[in-house]
Amino acid sequence: MGSFSIWHWLIVLLIVVMVFGTKKLRNMGGDLGGAVKGFKDGMKEGGQPAADDKPVAPGQVTNAQAADKSDKTTIDVEARHKL
């Protein structure tokens, strides 16, 4: 009495199909499958370094290093007005 029989589940499935339609259910299933696949791929790549993180050769200047050098050569000047 506590569990549902196969007929209960078939009726629930029929009502869900009637409410949402088969096309919308198929799209939701495809979206869910894509999300699960993306999650699994992300978990596999989690231990590997990203393709953007390439090692920098010694003596090579990166954008971050160039920005650091430009900050040191910037002169802060205050303009004064003549009266």
Buried (B, 14 or more C-beta within 10 A) or exposed (E): EEEEEEEEEEEEEEEEEEEEEEEEEEEEEEEEEEEEEEEEEEEEEEEEEEEEEEEEEEEEEEEEEEEEEEEEEEEEEEEEEEE
